[in-house]
Amino acid sequence: MNGHESGNRGSNLRDRTKAFAVRVVRLYSSLPKTTEAQVIGTQFLRSATSVGAHYREAQRSRSTAEFISKVEVALQELEETDYWIEL
């Protein structure tokens, strides 16, 4: 963990984004095998699982500016995930 986070907050978010990704993988596996469900599901799977990956990258950032930039990318992926959930 770098200096951009304090205490348990960073590991908690790291654990929560990983748990979210695992839940999304399980949900994707249970989707119907229709073309529509698979296309939307694949997009949902990609964006949702990348949130935690981007957050982990942010934890290894070399500066505060880099940390903020990488967390913003994770937030963009969350917004995209929300879109696919709405569909």
Biotite code that builds the C-alpha atoms (Angstrom):
import biotite.structure as struc

atoms = struc.array([
    struc.Atom([0.000, 0.000, 0.000], chain_id="A", res_id=1, res_name="MET", atom_name="CA", element="C"),
    struc.Atom([1.314, 3.436, -0.867], chain_id="A", res_id=2, res_name="ASN", atom_name="CA", element="C"),
    struc.Atom([0.938, 6.745, 0.930], chain_id="A", res_id=3, res_name="GLY", atom_name="CA", element="C"),
    struc.Atom([-2.319, 7.550, -0.871], chain_id="A", res_id=4, res_name="HIS", atom_name="CA", element="C"),
    struc.Atom([-4.477, 5.594, 1.551], chain_id="A", res_id=5, res_name="GLU", atom_name="CA", element="C"),
    struc.Atom([-4.816, 5.385, 5.259], chain_id="A", res_id=6, res_name="SER", atom_name="CA", element="C"),
    struc.Atom([-5.490, 2.418, 7.490], chain_id="A", res_id=7, res_name="GLY", atom_name="CA", element="C"),
    struc.Atom([-8.014, -0.226, 6.563], chain_id="A", res_id=8, res_name="ASN", atom_name="CA", element="C"),
    struc.Atom([-9.959, 1.889, 4.073], chain_id="A", res_id=9, res_name="ARG", atom_name="CA", element="C"),
    struc.Atom([-7.771, 0.939, 1.113], chain_id="A", res_id=10, res_name="GLY", atom_name="CA", element="C"),
    struc.Atom([-7.746, -2.782, 1.816], chain_id="A", res_id=11, res_name="SER", atom_name="CA", element="C"),
    struc.Atom([-11.496, -2.674, 2.423], chain_id="A", res_id=12, res_name="ASN", atom_name="CA", element="C"),
    struc.Atom([-12.107, -1.140, -0.999], chain_id="A", res_id=13, res_name="LEU", atom_name="CA", element="C"),
    struc.Atom([-9.673, -3.596, -2.546], chain_id="A", res_id=14, res_name="ARG", atom_name="CA", element="C"),
    struc.Atom([-11.600, -6.491, -0.967], chain_id="A", res_id=15, res_name="ASP", atom_name="CA", element="C"),
    struc.Atom([-14.960, -5.034, -1.952], chain_id="A", res_id=16, res_name="ARG", atom_name="CA", element="C"),
    struc.Atom([-14.008, -4.522, -5.606], chain_id="A", res_id=17, res_name="THR", atom_name="CA", element="C"),
    struc.Atom([-12.703, -8.096, -5.756], chain_id="A", res_id=18, res_name="LYS", atom_name="CA", element="C"),
    struc.Atom([-15.898, -9.457, -4.170], chain_id="A", res_id=19, res_name="ALA", atom_name="CA", element="C"),
    struc.Atom([-17.928, -7.404, -6.655], chain_id="A", res_id=20, res_name="PHE", atom_name="CA", element="C"),
    struc.Atom([-15.995, -8.911, -9.557], chain_id="A", res_id=21, res_name="ALA", atom_name="CA", element="C"),
    struc.Atom([-16.590, -12.439, -8.249], chain_id="A", res_id=22, res_name="VAL", atom_name="CA", element="C"),
    struc.Atom([-20.335, -11.749, -7.953], chain_id="A", res_id=23, res_name="ARG", atom_name="CA", element="C"),
    struc.Atom([-20.405, -10.375, -11.499], chain_id="A", res_id=24, res_name="VAL", atom_name="CA", element="C"),
    struc.Atom([-18.642, -13.466, -12.859], chain_id="A", res_id=25, res_name="VAL", atom_name="CA", element="C"),
    struc.Atom([-21.241, -15.664, -11.153], chain_id="A", res_id=26, res_name="ARG", atom_name="CA", element="C"),
    struc.Atom([-24.078, -13.537, -12.509], chain_id="A", res_id=27, res_name="LEU", atom_name="CA", element="C"),
    struc.Atom([-22.634, -13.666, -16.020], chain_id="A", res_id=28, res_name="TYR", atom_name="CA", element="C"),
    struc.Atom([-22.411, -17.456, -15.808], chain_id="A", res_id=29, res_name="SER", atom_name="CA", element="C"),
    struc.Atom([-26.115, -17.648, -15.001], chain_id="A", res_id=30, res_name="SER", atom_name="CA", element="C"),
    struc.Atom([-27.300, -15.477, -17.906], chain_id="A", res_id=31, res_name="LEU", atom_name="CA", element="C"),
    struc.Atom([-29.366, -17.031, -20.689], chain_id="A", res_id=32, res_name="PRO", atom_name="CA", element="C"),
    struc.Atom([-27.363, -18.135, -23.714], chain_id="A", res_id=33, res_name="LYS", atom_name="CA", element="C"),
    struc.Atom([-29.262, -15.816, -26.070], chain_id="A", res_id=34, res_name="THR", atom_name="CA", element="C"),
    struc.Atom([-27.207, -13.548, -28.290], chain_id="A", res_id=35, res_name="THR", atom_name="CA", element="C"),
    struc.Atom([-28.592, -10.413, -26.627], chain_id="A", res_id=36, res_name="GLU", atom_name="CA", element="C"),
    struc.Atom([-27.870, -11.587, -23.089], chain_id="A", res_id=37, res_name="ALA", atom_name="CA", element="C"),
    struc.Atom([-24.364, -12.713, -24.030], chain_id="A", res_id=38, res_name="GLN", atom_name="CA", element="C"),
    struc.Atom([-23.463, -9.458, -25.813], chain_id="A", res_id=39, res_name="VAL", atom_name="CA", element="C"),
    struc.Atom([-24.689, -7.251, -22.969], chain_id="A", res_id=40, res_name="ILE", atom_name="CA", element="C"),
    struc.Atom([-23.351, -9.695, -20.393], chain_id="A", res_id=41, res_name="GLY", atom_name="CA", element="C"),
    struc.Atom([-19.884, -9.662, -21.918], chain_id="A", res_id=42, res_name="THR", atom_name="CA", element="C"),
    struc.Atom([-19.754, -5.866, -21.847], chain_id="A", res_id=43, res_name="GLN", atom_name="CA", element="C"),
    struc.Atom([-21.019, -5.908, -18.249], chain_id="A", res_id=44, res_name="PHE", atom_name="CA", element="C"),
    struc.Atom([-18.461, -8.542, -17.276], chain_id="A", res_id=45, res_name="LEU", atom_name="CA", element="C"),
    struc.Atom([-15.589, -6.609, -18.855], chain_id="A", res_id=46, res_name="ARG", atom_name="CA", element="C"),
    struc.Atom([-16.387, -3.236, -17.298], chain_id="A", res_id=47, res_name="SER", atom_name="CA", element="C"),
    struc.Atom([-17.347, -4.588, -13.870], chain_id="A", res_id=48, res_name="ALA", atom_name="CA", element="C"),
    struc.Atom([-14.262, -6.753, -13.439], chain_id="A", res_id=49, res_name="THR", atom_name="CA", element="C"),
    struc.Atom([-11.929, -3.984, -14.549], chain_id="A", res_id=50, res_name="SER", atom_name="CA", element="C"),
    struc.Atom([-12.960, -1.731, -11.644], chain_id="A", res_id=51, res_name="VAL", atom_name="CA", element="C"),
    struc.Atom([-10.883, -3.671, -9.138], chain_id="A", res_id=52, res_name="GLY", atom_name="CA", element="C"),
    struc.Atom([-7.982, -4.022, -11.554], chain_id="A", res_id=53, res_name="ALA", atom_name="CA", element="C"),
    struc.Atom([-7.835, -0.264, -12.040], chain_id="A", res_id=54, res_name="HIS", atom_name="CA", element="C"),
    struc.Atom([-8.089, 0.305, -8.310], chain_id="A", res_id=55, res_name="TYR", atom_name="CA", element="C"),
    struc.Atom([-5.165, -2.040, -7.707], chain_id="A", res_id=56, res_name="ARG", atom_name="CA", element="C"),
    struc.Atom([-3.163, -0.133, -10.303], chain_id="A", res_id=57, res_name="GLU", atom_name="CA", element="C"),
    struc.Atom([-3.980, 3.072, -8.450], chain_id="A", res_id=58, res_name="ALA", atom_name="CA", element="C"),
    struc.Atom([-2.582, 1.618, -5.247], chain_id="A", res_id=59, res_name="GLN", atom_name="CA", element="C"),
    struc.Atom([0.786, 1.242, -6.972], chain_id="A", res_id=60, res_name="ARG", atom_name="CA", element="C"),
    struc.Atom([0.856, 4.795, -8.305], chain_id="A", res_id=61, res_name="SER", atom_name="CA", element="C"),
    struc.Atom([3.983, 6.896, -7.918], chain_id="A", res_id=62, res_name="ARG", atom_name="CA", element="C"),
    struc.Atom([2.274, 10.217, -7.236], chain_id="A", res_id=63, res_name="SER", atom_name="CA", element="C"),
    struc.Atom([-0.967, 11.656, -5.979], chain_id="A", res_id=64, res_name="THR", atom_name="CA", element="C"),
    struc.Atom([-1.816, 12.854, -9.484], chain_id="A", res_id=65, res_name="ALA", atom_name="CA", element="C"),
    struc.Atom([-1.285, 9.368, -10.901], chain_id="A", res_id=66, res_name="GLU", atom_name="CA", element="C"),
    struc.Atom([-3.381, 7.862, -8.094], chain_id="A", res_id=67, res_name="PHE", atom_name="CA", element="C"),
    struc.Atom([-6.254, 10.243, -8.829], chain_id="A", res_id=68, res_name="ILE", atom_name="CA", element="C"),
    struc.Atom([-6.038, 9.551, -12.541], chain_id="A", res_id=69, res_name="SER", atom_name="CA", element="C"),
    struc.Atom([-6.194, 5.782, -12.072], chain_id="A", res_id=70, res_name="LYS", atom_name="CA", element="C"),
    struc.Atom([-9.061, 5.994, -9.580], chain_id="A", res_id=71, res_name="VAL", atom_name="CA", element="C"),
    struc.Atom([-10.945, 8.161, -12.075], chain_id="A", res_id=72, res_name="GLU", atom_name="CA", element="C"),
    struc.Atom([-10.559, 5.395, -14.675], chain_id="A", res_id=73, res_name="VAL", atom_name="CA", element="C"),
    struc.Atom([-12.025, 2.932, -12.160], chain_id="A", res_id=74, res_name="ALA", atom_name="CA", element="C"),
    struc.Atom([-14.955, 5.314, -11.645], chain_id="A", res_id=75, res_name="LEU", atom_name="CA", element="C"),
    struc.Atom([-15.483, 5.511, -15.413], chain_id="A", res_id=76, res_name="GLN", atom_name="CA", element="C"),
    struc.Atom([-15.682, 1.726, -15.518], chain_id="A", res_id=77, res_name="GLU", atom_name="CA", element="C"),
    struc.Atom([-18.256, 1.838, -12.709], chain_id="A", res_id=78, res_name="LEU", atom_name="CA", element="C"),
    struc.Atom([-20.344, 4.285, -14.733], chain_id="A", res_id=79, res_name="GLU", atom_name="CA", element="C"),
    struc.Atom([-20.164, 1.990, -17.746], chain_id="A", res_id=80, res_name="GLU", atom_name="CA", element="C"),
    struc.Atom([-21.122, -0.963, -15.556], chain_id="A", res_id=81, res_name="THR", atom_name="CA", element="C"),
    struc.Atom([-24.133, 0.973, -14.314], chain_id="A", res_id=82, res_name="ASP", atom_name="CA", element="C"),
    struc.Atom([-25.184, 1.533, -17.927], chain_id="A", res_id=83, res_name="TYR", atom_name="CA", element="C"),
    struc.Atom([-25.056, -2.196, -18.710], chain_id="A", res_id=84, res_name="TRP", atom_name="CA", element="C"),
    struc.Atom([-27.037, -2.950, -15.552], chain_id="A", res_id=85, res_name="ILE", atom_name="CA", element="C"),
    struc.Atom([-29.702, -0.477, -16.670], chain_id="A", res_id=86, res_name="GLU", atom_name="CA", element="C"),
    struc.Atom([-29.985, -2.247, -20.026], chain_id="A", res_id=87, res_name="LEU", atom_name="CA", element="C"),
])
